[in-house]
Amino acid sequence: MKKLVMSICAMCALTLASCSTVSSGSGIGALYTAVSEGAIATSNKLGSKVGTSQSIGVLGLVSIGDASIQTAANQAGIKQISHVDVKKMSVLGLFAQYTTIVYGE
């Protein structure tokens, strides 16, 4: 019984030590985070094109994807960026998603 309790404690410690979380201006939600934030604004006029790119993380052990501004702009054929927003989402530190949204012409 003692070994079982110790094993459960060790698993919990390892899981919490390698969380997949995203930070935001409003803080980090330990259970759930879902926020949208403005990242960059330029003097260019608001365009009609919107491009996105994203990356994900699992258990703080694996992170994949390309959430760069350049990838999002290329995806929509944007040459002049007006502004950039980001969306951040995390669930229990087990799964995290970061999305970059680029607006422009």
N, C-alpha and C positions, 0 to 999 in steps of 0.2 A: 504494500500500500504506500509506503514511504517513497519507493522508487517511482510509482505512478504520479504522485503529487509533485515530486521533484521534476519529472519529465514534463508535466503540464506547465509548471512554472518556467522551465527553461524554454519551452516552445513559445509561451507568451512573451517572454523577454526578448527572444530573437525576432518574433513578429513585430513587436513594438519598436525595436531598435532599427528595423529596416523598413519603415513605413513609406508608402507612396503618397506624399502629400504635396499640395501646392499652396504657396503663400499668396496672400492678397493684401490690399490696403486695409481691408476690414478684419484681417487676422486669418487664422487657420482653424477651420472647423474640425474637431477631432473625429466626429462621426460622419459629417457630410459637408462638403464645400461646393458651391456652385455660384461663381461670380463672373461678371463681365466688367471689364475695365478699359478705359481709354489708355492707349500706350503712347501714341505719337500723333501730332497734328502738324500739318504744313500750311503754307499760304496758298496752295493750289486749291482751285474750286472743287466742290464735291462732284465726283464722277459717277457715272452710271454703272461701272463695272465693280464687281466684288469677287475677290479671290480668297480662298482659305487654304491653310496648311495645318497639320496637327501632329502631335506626338503623344504617346501613351507610356505609362509606367505601371508595372505590376509588382506588388510586394516590395518595392524599393530595390528589387534585384535585377529587373530587366526594364530598360527604357528604349523605345524604338520610335522612329519617325523623324520627320523634318518639319518643324514648325517655324521655319524662317520666313521673314518678310519677303525675301526674294522668291522663294518657292510659291508663296501665295500670290504674289504679283504676276509671276510667269503663268500660273494656272489660269488666270483670267485675262492675260494679255494686257496688263496694266503697265503703262510707260511713265505716267505721272501720278504719284501717290498723293492723295489728299489727307487721309488719316488711317490709323491702324488701331484696331481694338483687339483685345485678347479675352478668351473665355477659359476659365480654369475650373476643373471639376475633380473632386476626390471623394471616394467612398471608403470609410473606415480605414484609410491608410493602405487599403489592399489594391486599389485601382485609381490611377490618376490620368487625366486627359488635359492637354494644353492645346488650345486652338488659336491660331493667329488669323485675323480677318483684315484684309487690306481693301481699301476703297480708293477708286481713282479712275483715270481715263487711260 
